[in-house]
Amino acid sequence: MADLSELRKRCESLGPREAAELLGGLDPQTASSVLQSLLPNVAQDILGEVPAAVLRPILQATPHAIARGWNLESRYPEDSLGRLMEPPAGVFRPDDSVGATVEKLREITKEQLITYCFVTDQGGHLVGVVTMRDLLLSSPDVRLNDLMLRDIFALRPETPLLDAMKATMNRHYPVYPVCDEGGFLVGLVRGQALAEAQAFELTAQAGSMVGVEKEERLATPWSRSLRFRHPWLQLNLLTAFIAAAVVGIFESTLEQIVLLAVFLPVLAGQSGNTGCQALAVTLRAMTLGELKPGMEWKALRKEGLLGLANGALVGVSAGAGMIVYALMQGNGAAWQLGGIVFLAMIGACMVSGACGVIVPSVLRRVGADPATASSIFLTTATDVVSMGLFLGLATWLIL
């Protein structure tokens, strides 16, 4: 039997369904231990795939407080803070003395790590927090009401995970209390769990840009990966037909000036890279909370200016390459073609940079994940603009 750390790594490398199948082949106690070692939201996703007949003995082998936490988390939406919650621990009343609190902590800390003491009233509403330093340096007869910090930062369980990450970015607390809208303490979230979840979100973002689902791992079976990826490839094919249709409009131009075809991939590739740079920066800004609603125009102006500058600099090199190639082919319009490449490169880079901001902003505005397949839509826009502009200028200025 593999040890606990190896089983944990295997579960983390699998999707929820495959991990549930793995746990189904273990004894309930081992399966429970593996689940307890995982991030709460990861464990919750796996539990959602475990058949009821297998789940019951696993829950019976799990300490009641932890099993209650799993049931609590299942009530909250996926990708919400509630999926990372643990049951409240280290909870006391304002009238409890320091001496009595320390004695209770001796027993509680035998089973779990306590960082702060949370003080609630008779109705369970959070009214204060006591740090361990203040607790241990105070006299045994002092009441928690006289020690507790009353200006409390608390999170809400239904808050989207990314919003919670943004709210805690500059705080770096080891534990955060989670309260409902009435101020009732419903759970705790550890800073480490938030940091690990944020790292996972950032690593998943690159895959989302090209239609790779968050659930897919290296060990995901190929048939399941096919179901994840194939619909996006069909969409990509459809958008590629749009770009091909633009080229087809200028078929007669290409027949008359065949060497234009040589520079089509140059323009598409260069503008595509420019757009991907803008897209990466925009998605990072959204993830870190730097691009707030209403700031899109500022980002758009910046990326448009960068596209202009980069397009002009790259356009000089590309234009020179076109002139040399056209002269080698004996084309009498070499200089005109070089100028067309220069102008087309500027226009394509400006538009692609702008699209790197517009595409994720529009997706966010309509309530979709900004990272989902962004690069597919971006590639379509850059291909259509770069090829259409290049061939259109050639038709207008030369033919």
Steps between C-alpha positions, in 0.01 A plus 500: 500500500637840406568739788283803574723757330514296179122454497453873555725583205313255279164652595632849429623390156164348404166659424221462763340199331827306465602588857161376628557169321844474663358563848223247436764227490641593843374414846279776651756609761776545242264677259393736778862578589581579137201735472595677822850566363365676190387861461136524618370603156692218330365247752149637448524462121612138541225424754247622245604211272507225767199263482272510806576138595874578513454843660313383811782289650755773416294758693460255790879464517546879503499713818159659545626861481674439167210305351269783608730743322479298180122509515511873571722571201274309261228763547707770330559554127806364327793746500355683802685561826263264681668207322823578690339536843575300811261480798555774761759409763633687800169678562436658841269746676583858604467415872746209483817564699849467362577214740192298401564568131859374521385180671244435227761568234725231648238242406399651165857527371551127546279449194543814288711812457359816662636839388242745635227486760169613351253662738127467431191610690223268617346505152825389333577841346869586471582794728878482537831324441775429756858439390709234673757759604243708687348188653826357636632832633184591692403414857285185541206695645471749209187458288521452125266796461783724623761346267323441173546702183163638395589626152464165325570411137270216400412332172166375366455132402326575169777738386665380174843355568682753282329791679603357836859470377498865397357609836772315694791580270656764727399355836688167524310375807550131583124448557192696389158477668205441268164650597160505334317824422370517858849478652460138615833313505456207260859391443868579457728515197875458532729738314703206372190346341422832328858529372498146363161556336630822343807319366272237345280769342802669344641173362157405362465837327749419222302187412167682508627742236513215248198300616666261749271442799620547859406140579747356250828369640797316352355170624149565361400215261532592134130442430400752770760748376354460152155598630649803672703627206320400181205746513743791519696366203179488298435862597857587402444332161187707446687823574782387269246473217414866562864598451519279191192672359674837531795368299257356245355846439841610371567188293548701180753725675703199608488357146648823363756558775591150618779611731240658732420149622853467640443785747149403618628270780758763596229760562264253670772365729635840600159652572395182683800524732423866568143411591607213726733733690216744560264215593743355756547837670124566502414161651770543764360844588149354530622215720688737733217752510698773325259537207182623663178564302528835325878481456481311171538819293829580671633151425367525145687825436821356638484183291404700189804724548726200558358340183577815304859516626572128468327481162708788364829353622421149379343641182830661400675162514213315331468768232871481425468123471214538252700747290798266481283199418301691234819625334635144493178393327530785251180672612488865391283605796752395765502832684122529497472147638750585776289802597185289501662248736607786727151652516328164536731401787421822689126460456500130586708545817283789620179302450641180651622687809158658540332160460721363778309736730159492332453120484540422873320822597196405291501147643509641852224749420263222383576293809732242338846398616739753336766234451276244332625444146600867473787423267265329251294816457814714505666293227195535277493877539873541434498269195202673342639849558862431405421305181208719398696822553807371317314368197260794497786753489671304223179495295435870554854636450644272231223340292 
